[in-house]
Every structure is written in C-alpha cells, then in structure tokens.
Amino acid sequence: MSAIRWNIRATGLVAAATGLLGCLETVRAGVELQTTVGPRSTVTENQLSTSPTTVRVAQGSAVPQLLVDPFWPKPLPNSWILGQVASVHVDRHDHVWVVHRPRSLSERELGASLNPPISKCCVAAPPVLEFDQSGNVLRSWGGPGSGYDWPSSEHGIHVDDHDFVWVGGNGPKDHQILKFTAAGRFVLQIGKPGQNAGSHDTKNLGSPADIDVDETAREVYVADGYGNRRVVVFDSETGAYKRHWGAYGKPPSDGPARPYSPTAPPSPQFGNPVHCVRLAKDGLVYICDRTNNRYQVFRKDGTFVSEAFFEKNTLLNGSVSSLVMSRDRAERLIFMVDGVNNEMRIVDRVSAQVLGHVGRPGRSAGQFHVVHDVAIDSQGNLYTAEVNTGQRVQKFRRLDQEP
C-alpha cells in the first residue's frame, strides 16, 4: 500500500487545523490515506471515511481531489446575511456571482433591520453579489427598480462572456428573465410577470429556473421551468423568440403528468421543474429534468441525443438539480448536485458513469442541506449553493492540477 501524507505545521490552535482536515476525504482504491495534524494527532483512513466531505471513487477510476474551504467566502460586510442561495456562477474573470432570496429570511435573522431592532444583527444582503477568488464582496445590487420587473423569488444567475448578468425567478408569476450590466444597470427583459400562456408561449416564460448563453449565435437558452416543461431559446440581444422543445425533442405538453415512479417507463415529458441548462463546448445542450432523476442531451436545434439517470429510487424533488462541466478541453467530467440525497456527483461525460461523490446531508463544512446549484472556475475549483435553510455558498478547492 502506498501512502499519501499531508503535514500541517500549526501556528495556531491544533483544533483549527483538525477541523479543516476533517472536511477532506479522498479515498482511492488501493491507496491507504493517512493525514497527520501536528506532532501527535493522526487521522486514519477509517476516521476520514466518516468525515463530512467524501470523494468516493469507482474501482480503478481517476477523479479530482477536492477540499472544502470552510473560510470562503469571508464574512459579509454591513451586517449582511444571506437567505436561500438559489444560484451560483463563475464569470470569465473567475469572479463568483450568487443570487439569493432576501425574502426567505426570518424576522429573527433580520433582527437589526426591524423597527425597533430586536438584535445587533442582521440585515438582508442585496440579491446579487459578486465575490473575488479570496471571498471578498466586490459588487452587490438587485431588487425592484425602474423599467423592469424584478422576480418575486430569485432563481438562476448567469454571466455571459460580455459581462452581462442574467437573472430569473421561479415565483408563480415570475414569467420573465432580466439582463443587466455587471454594475446592475438594466438592459433587457424577456417576458412579463403573470402573462405565461403555457409551454408554447413565444413571448413569456413559466417560472424559469436557469439560463445559459451561446455567445457565437447570440442566443440565450432558458430551462423553463417550474411552470412550463420546455427548453426555450431567444435572441440574446433583442429578446426575439427563436425555438423551443420538450423532452426527447418533441413538442412539450402541459397536460397532467403522472407522478414519478422508479419502476415506471421514463416519462415522455419533462417534469417540473426543468431545472438547469448547460451548453457544452462540443455544441451539446444538457438539460436537468430534476424530478425524473435524469438529464437529457440535445443538439442546439432541439434534436434529442441521449439521456442518463441517477439514483433512480429518489423521490421528493429528484436527484439531478444542476450540473457543470470540467474545464479541460474535452470537458471530460460532469459535476452534478443532488438536493435530495445532498451530494455532488462526479460523472464521466461520455459514459455517464458515476466516478465518485462529495458530501452527505448535514450542516458542517463540506456537507449539504438542499444543495441547489454548482459552478466551476478556471482552476477547477467548485462552488455550490444551498436553498431551504442551507442558505450558503461553499467552495471546494481542486487539489490536483487538471481543471
């Protein structure tokens, strides 16, 4: 057996180092893992296998080694606090953007903002925040304003390669997406609140969940959504409708959908919500059909290519919440988050084989409570967002070199 050893020369409390290393678990087939903390404290492989953050590896496979950074982001300024963090995205500058739901915070959490205040802290942070790689807040903005309709329940953020920020919402009347500059100046609105006419509406959306932009074609793709059952494409400059499709590339239907059953044949329609859309470098479009425990793959014209299922016995909200591709040229891996089983899977993009997974349900660093979205930076570091009472964004550092 070979051994991998990390030595931490503690300059402060050994307990702090122990807490940090307790968030790492990399267990490889045929590798005995031993972590030494200080001169006397040793964490064995057995202890690591029950630690908060785990990368479990299929026999003989090579997967990224990830370490949660429990100190990222840095404490927010101005006594701010985050509500449900609906979405996270990394832009071309490696800045990390999140959109959260200030209205999800309780009065107890917002004690300093009440009249009269009931506590010293806190007040809701603005809905949109931009962080640097160190976890400092660079910019913040968002909320109702002149000339546009801010969503009632924030859901989905995307920053395109021209630094425009796209935001959606999944409230029952959130039938629009918005486009802003990085500084928060309004640029474009597609759709109007309360106007959705169903999955064949060419002007409005149905509580859209996610957004991606094809820079070359100047098209914006929308996972639509909590109300509709489709992928819809608009001109990213003018907002003009282009095309849409449902599951298997067929016309979507808004008729009654049968409840998901792991023993039933695959659903011919997307379930609600159609929860993520990701454009791969090879021109394929990946769609998260969350409650049906699958993603489907299409060409950009809507032609169906393939589908893959994960944790098929999962009920409730489903096992495929969001995904992102690795940053190597071939985008060899998919990182997928699951808000019911509360883990991040590492999947081979060609075979759809699960190579490993990170995390488990819980509140500690590296664990998840209703993990909802995932993003990746140019170095292969991963960022996750949690809703419900998770209410945080986490960073997982890539320890090996390949992004």
C-alpha positions as CSV (number, residue, x, y, z in Angstrom):
1,M,0.0,0.0,0.0
2,S,1.3,3.4,-0.9
3,A,0.5,6.3,1.4
4,I,-0.4,10.0,0.9
5,R,0.6,12.3,3.8
6,W,-0.2,15.9,4.4
7,N,1.7,17.7,7.1
8,I,0.3,20.8,8.7
9,R,2.7,23.0,10.7
10,A,0.2,24.6,13.0
11,T,1.0,28.1,14.1
12,G,-2.3,28.5,16.0
13,L,-4.7,26.0,17.6
14,V,-4.3,22.4,16.5
15,A,-8.1,22.2,16.8
16,A,-8.5,24.6,13.9
17,A,-6.3,22.5,11.7
18,T,-8.1,19.4,12.8
19,G,-11.4,21.0,11.8
20,L,-10.1,21.9,8.4
21,L,-8.7,18.5,7.6
22,G,-11.9,16.9,8.9
23,C,-13.5,18.3,5.8
24,L,-11.3,16.3,3.4
25,E,-11.9,12.8,2.4
26,T,-10.2,11.4,-0.6
27,V,-10.5,7.6,-0.6
28,R,-8.9,5.9,-3.6
29,A,-9.0,2.2,-4.4
30,G,-5.6,0.7,-3.4
31,V,-4.5,3.8,-1.6
32,E,-4.1,4.0,2.2
33,L,-4.8,7.5,3.2
34,Q,-3.2,9.0,6.4
35,T,-3.3,12.6,7.5
36,T,-1.1,13.9,10.2
37,V,-2.1,17.0,12.2
38,G,0.7,18.5,14.3
39,P,3.3,16.2,16.0
40,R,0.8,14.0,17.9
41,S,-2.6,13.9,16.2
42,T,-3.1,11.4,13.4
43,V,-6.3,11.0,11.4
44,T,-6.6,7.5,9.9
45,E,-8.3,6.3,6.8
46,N,-11.2,4.9,8.8
47,Q,-11.7,8.2,10.5
48,L,-11.6,10.1,7.2
49,S,-14.3,7.8,5.7
50,T,-16.8,9.2,8.1
51,S,-15.8,12.8,7.8
52,P,-18.1,15.5,6.3
53,T,-16.7,15.7,2.7
54,T,-16.1,12.5,0.8
55,V,-14.8,11.7,-2.6
56,R,-15.7,8.0,-3.2
57,V,-14.1,6.5,-6.3
58,A,-15.1,3.7,-8.6
59,Q,-12.6,0.9,-8.9
60,G,-9.7,2.0,-11.0
61,S,-11.0,5.4,-11.9
62,A,-9.2,8.8,-11.5
63,V,-11.3,11.6,-10.1
64,P,-10.5,15.1,-8.9
65,Q,-9.4,15.5,-5.3
66,L,-11.4,18.2,-3.6
67,L,-11.0,20.0,-0.3
68,V,-13.8,22.3,1.1
69,D,-12.6,25.7,2.2
70,P,-14.6,26.5,5.3
71,F,-13.3,30.1,5.4
72,W,-14.8,31.0,2.0
73,P,-16.4,33.4,1.5
74,K,-15.2,36.0,4.0
75,P,-17.7,37.4,6.5
76,L,-20.1,39.7,4.7
77,P,-19.9,43.4,5.3
78,N,-22.6,45.8,6.7
79,S,-24.1,43.1,8.9
80,W,-25.4,41.4,5.8
81,I,-26.9,37.9,5.9
82,L,-27.8,35.5,3.0
83,G,-31.1,33.9,2.6
84,Q,-31.7,30.9,0.3
85,V,-28.8,30.9,-2.2
86,A,-30.6,29.9,-5.4
87,S,-27.8,30.0,-7.9
88,V,-24.0,30.5,-8.3
89,H,-22.0,31.2,-11.4
90,V,-18.3,31.9,-12.2
91,D,-17.6,34.6,-14.9
92,R,-14.7,34.9,-17.3
93,H,-12.7,36.8,-14.7
94,D,-13.0,34.0,-12.2
95,H,-15.3,36.1,-10.1
96,V,-18.1,34.2,-8.3
97,W,-21.7,35.5,-8.6
98,V,-24.6,34.4,-6.4
99,V,-28.2,35.3,-6.3
100,H,-30.1,34.8,-3.1
101,R,-33.6,35.3,-1.8
102,P,-33.7,38.1,0.8
103,R,-37.4,37.5,1.3
104,S,-36.7,33.9,2.6
105,L,-35.1,35.3,5.8
106,S,-37.0,35.2,9.0
107,E,-37.6,38.2,11.4
108,R,-35.1,36.6,13.8
109,E,-32.4,36.6,11.2
110,L,-33.2,40.2,10.2
111,G,-33.3,41.5,13.8
112,A,-31.2,44.6,13.1
113,S,-33.5,45.7,10.2
114,L,-36.7,45.7,12.2
115,N,-38.3,48.7,13.7
116,P,-37.4,48.8,16.5
117,P,-34.4,46.4,16.1
118,I,-34.6,43.3,18.2
119,S,-30.8,42.5,17.9
120,K,-27.5,43.8,16.7
121,C,-27.5,41.7,13.5
122,C,-28.5,41.3,10.7
123,V,-29.9,42.9,7.5
124,A,-30.5,41.1,4.2
125,A,-27.7,41.3,1.7
126,P,-28.7,42.7,-1.8
127,P,-29.9,39.8,-4.0
128,V,-26.9,39.8,-6.4
129,L,-23.4,39.6,-5.0
130,E,-20.0,39.3,-6.8
131,F,-17.0,37.8,-5.0
132,D,-13.4,37.6,-5.9
133,Q,-11.3,34.4,-5.5
134,S,-10.5,35.3,-1.9
135,G,-14.1,35.6,-1.0
136,N,-14.3,39.4,-0.8
137,V,-17.5,41.1,-1.9
138,L,-16.7,43.2,-5.0
139,R,-20.2,44.4,-6.0
140,S,-23.8,44.0,-4.9
141,W,-27.1,45.1,-6.3
142,G,-30.5,43.9,-7.3
143,G,-34.2,44.1,-6.3
144,P,-37.1,46.1,-7.7
145,G,-36.3,49.1,-9.9
146,S,-37.5,51.4,-12.6
147,G,-38.1,49.9,-16.1
148,Y,-38.1,46.2,-15.2
149,D,-39.9,43.6,-13.2
150,W,-37.7,42.0,-10.5
151,P,-38.7,38.4,-9.8
152,S,-40.7,37.6,-6.6
153,S,-38.5,34.5,-5.9
154,E,-34.9,34.8,-7.3
155,H,-33.8,31.7,-9.2
156,G,-30.9,31.4,-11.6
157,I,-27.9,33.7,-12.4
158,H,-25.6,33.6,-15.5
159,V,-22.9,36.0,-16.5
160,D,-22.1,35.8,-20.2
161,D,-18.7,36.5,-21.9
162,H,-19.6,40.1,-22.4
163,D,-20.1,40.5,-18.7
164,F,-23.9,40.8,-18.9
165,V,-25.7,39.3,-15.9
166,W,-28.9,37.3,-16.5
167,V,-31.4,36.7,-13.6
168,G,-34.6,34.7,-13.5
169,G,-37.2,33.8,-10.9
170,N,-39.4,30.8,-10.0
171,G,-42.3,32.6,-8.3
172,P,-45.8,31.7,-9.6
173,K,-46.0,34.9,-11.6
174,D,-42.3,35.1,-12.5
175,H,-42.7,34.8,-16.2
176,Q,-39.6,36.9,-17.2
177,I,-35.8,36.9,-17.3
178,L,-33.7,40.0,-16.9
179,K,-30.4,41.2,-18.4
180,F,-28.1,43.7,-16.6
181,T,-24.6,45.1,-16.9
182,A,-22.2,43.8,-14.2
183,A,-22.8,47.1,-12.4
184,G,-26.5,46.4,-12.2
185,R,-27.8,48.7,-15.0
186,F,-30.9,47.2,-16.6
187,V,-30.5,46.2,-20.3
188,L,-33.3,43.8,-21.4
189,Q,-36.4,42.0,-20.2
190,I,-37.9,39.0,-21.9
191,G,-41.5,38.2,-20.8
192,K,-43.8,39.8,-18.4
193,P,-45.0,38.8,-14.9
194,G,-48.3,36.9,-14.7
195,Q,-48.6,36.5,-18.5
196,N,-47.5,32.9,-19.2
197,A,-49.8,31.1,-21.6
198,G,-48.1,27.7,-21.3
199,S,-45.2,25.8,-22.8
200,H,-45.9,27.1,-26.4
201,D,-45.9,30.8,-25.4
202,T,-43.3,32.6,-27.6
203,K,-43.3,35.8,-25.5
204,N,-43.3,34.8,-21.9
205,L,-41.7,32.2,-19.6
206,G,-43.2,30.0,-16.9
207,S,-41.2,30.5,-13.7
208,P,-37.8,29.9,-15.4
209,A,-35.1,28.0,-13.5
210,D,-31.8,28.5,-15.3
211,I,-30.1,30.4,-18.1
212,D,-27.1,29.9,-20.5
213,V,-25.9,32.0,-23.4
214,D,-24.4,30.9,-26.8
215,E,-22.1,33.9,-27.5
216,T,-21.4,33.0,-31.1
217,A,-25.0,32.6,-32.1
218,R,-26.2,35.4,-29.8
219,E,-28.8,33.1,-28.3
220,V,-30.0,32.7,-24.7
221,Y,-31.2,29.3,-23.6
222,V,-33.7,29.0,-20.8
223,A,-34.7,26.0,-18.7
224,D,-38.4,26.7,-18.4
225,G,-39.1,25.8,-15.8
226,Y,-41.3,25.5,-12.7
227,G,-44.5,26.3,-14.7
228,N,-43.6,25.2,-18.2
229,R,-42.0,21.9,-19.5
230,R,-39.5,23.0,-22.1
231,V,-36.2,24.5,-23.2
232,V,-36.8,27.8,-25.0
233,V,-34.3,29.9,-27.0
234,F,-34.4,33.7,-27.6
235,D,-32.1,36.2,-29.3
236,S,-29.8,37.4,-26.5
237,E,-29.6,41.0,-28.0
238,T,-33.3,41.7,-28.9
239,G,-35.2,39.1,-26.9
240,A,-36.9,37.8,-30.1
241,Y,-38.2,34.2,-29.8
242,K,-36.2,31.5,-31.8
243,R,-37.4,28.0,-30.9
244,H,-38.4,25.6,-28.1
245,W,-38.8,21.9,-27.4
246,G,-39.7,19.4,-24.7
247,A,-38.4,16.0,-23.6
248,Y,-36.9,13.9,-26.4
249,G,-37.0,16.9,-28.6
250,K,-40.8,16.6,-29.0
251,P,-43.4,19.4,-28.5
252,P,-44.0,19.9,-24.8
253,S,-47.3,19.2,-23.2
254,D,-48.9,21.0,-20.2
255,G,-51.4,18.1,-19.6
256,P,-51.4,16.2,-16.3
257,A,-48.1,14.5,-15.6
258,R,-48.0,11.1,-13.8
259,P,-46.1,11.1,-10.5
260,Y,-42.5,9.8,-10.9
261,S,-42.1,6.1,-10.1
262,P,-38.7,4.3,-10.3
263,T,-40.5,1.2,-11.7
264,A,-42.4,3.1,-14.5
265,P,-41.1,3.7,-18.0
266,P,-39.3,7.0,-18.5
267,S,-41.6,10.0,-18.7
268,P,-42.3,11.2,-22.3
269,Q,-42.4,14.8,-20.9
270,F,-40.1,16.8,-18.7
271,G,-41.3,17.1,-15.1
272,N,-41.5,20.3,-13.2
273,P,-39.1,21.9,-12.8
274,V,-37.0,21.8,-15.9
275,H,-34.1,22.9,-13.6
276,C,-30.9,23.5,-15.5
277,V,-29.5,24.2,-19.0
278,R,-25.7,23.9,-19.8
279,L,-24.1,24.4,-23.2
280,A,-21.0,22.2,-23.8
281,K,-18.1,23.2,-26.0
282,D,-18.9,20.4,-28.5
283,G,-22.3,22.0,-29.1
284,L,-24.4,19.7,-27.0
285,V,-27.1,21.1,-24.7
286,Y,-27.6,19.4,-21.3
287,I,-31.0,19.7,-19.5
288,C,-31.7,18.8,-15.9
289,D,-35.1,17.0,-15.6
290,R,-34.9,17.1,-11.8
291,T,-37.9,15.2,-10.6
292,N,-37.4,12.5,-13.3
293,N,-33.9,11.8,-11.9
294,R,-32.2,12.4,-15.3
295,Y,-30.5,14.8,-17.7
296,Q,-31.3,14.8,-21.4
297,V,-28.8,15.8,-24.1
298,F,-29.7,17.7,-27.3
299,R,-28.2,19.4,-30.2
300,K,-28.8,23.1,-30.4
301,D,-31.7,22.7,-32.8
302,G,-33.5,20.5,-30.3
303,T,-32.6,17.1,-31.7
304,F,-32.5,14.5,-29.0
305,V,-29.2,12.8,-28.4
306,S,-29.3,10.8,-25.2
307,E,-30.3,10.7,-21.6
308,A,-28.9,9.4,-18.3
309,F,-30.5,8.5,-15.0
310,F,-29.1,8.9,-11.5
311,E,-30.3,7.5,-8.1
312,K,-33.5,6.3,-9.8
313,N,-35.2,5.5,-6.4
314,T,-35.0,9.1,-5.4
315,L,-38.4,10.7,-4.8
316,L,-39.4,14.2,-3.4
317,N,-37.6,16.8,-5.6
318,G,-35.4,14.4,-7.6
319,S,-31.7,13.7,-7.9
320,V,-30.5,16.0,-10.8
321,S,-30.6,19.5,-9.5
322,S,-27.8,21.1,-11.5
323,L,-24.6,20.3,-13.3
324,V,-21.4,21.9,-14.7
325,M,-18.7,20.5,-17.0
326,S,-15.0,20.3,-16.1
327,R,-12.7,22.9,-17.6
328,D,-10.4,20.6,-19.7
329,R,-10.6,20.9,-23.4
330,A,-12.8,17.7,-23.8
331,E,-14.9,18.6,-20.7
332,R,-14.4,15.0,-19.6
333,L,-16.3,15.2,-16.4
334,I,-19.7,16.4,-15.2
335,F,-20.1,17.7,-11.6
336,M,-23.7,17.2,-10.6
337,V,-25.5,18.3,-7.4
338,D,-28.4,16.5,-5.9
339,G,-30.6,18.4,-3.4
340,V,-32.4,15.3,-2.0
341,N,-29.5,13.0,-1.4
342,N,-27.4,16.1,-0.7
343,E,-24.3,15.1,-2.6
344,M,-22.2,16.3,-5.5
345,R,-21.5,13.5,-8.1
346,I,-18.5,13.3,-10.4
347,V,-19.7,11.7,-13.7
348,D,-17.8,10.7,-16.8
349,R,-19.4,12.7,-19.5
350,V,-19.1,10.1,-22.3
351,S,-20.3,7.0,-20.4
352,A,-22.4,8.8,-17.8
353,Q,-20.8,6.5,-15.2
354,V,-20.6,7.9,-11.7
355,L,-16.9,8.0,-10.7
356,G,-17.3,9.5,-7.2
357,H,-19.3,11.8,-5.0
358,V,-18.7,14.5,-2.5
359,G,-20.5,15.3,0.7
360,R,-23.6,14.0,2.5
361,P,-26.6,15.6,4.3
362,G,-25.6,17.9,7.1
363,R,-24.7,21.4,8.2
364,S,-20.9,21.1,8.6
365,A,-18.4,22.5,6.0
366,G,-18.4,20.1,3.1
367,Q,-21.9,18.7,3.8
368,F,-25.1,19.9,2.2
369,H,-28.6,20.9,3.1
370,V,-30.7,21.1,-0.1
371,V,-27.8,21.8,-2.5
372,H,-29.3,23.6,-5.5
373,D,-26.6,24.7,-8.0
374,V,-23.0,24.3,-8.8
375,A,-20.3,26.3,-10.7
376,I,-16.7,25.9,-11.6
377,D,-13.8,28.3,-12.1
378,S,-10.8,28.1,-14.5
379,Q,-8.7,26.2,-12.0
380,G,-11.3,23.5,-11.4
381,N,-12.5,24.8,-8.0
382,L,-16.2,24.2,-7.5
383,Y,-18.8,26.3,-5.8
384,T,-22.2,25.1,-4.5
385,A,-25.4,27.0,-3.5
386,E,-27.9,25.8,-0.9
387,V,-31.6,26.7,-0.5
388,N,-34.2,25.8,2.1
389,T,-32.4,26.5,5.4
390,G,-29.0,25.7,4.0
391,Q,-28.6,29.4,3.0
392,R,-24.9,29.4,2.0
393,V,-22.4,29.1,-0.8
394,Q,-19.4,26.8,-0.4
395,K,-16.1,26.5,-2.2
396,F,-14.3,23.2,-2.9
397,R,-10.7,23.6,-3.9
398,R,-9.2,21.3,-6.6
399,L,-6.1,19.7,-5.2
400,D,-4.7,18.1,-8.3
401,Q,-3.6,20.1,-11.4
402,E,-6.0,19.2,-14.2
403,P,-9.0,21.6,-14.2
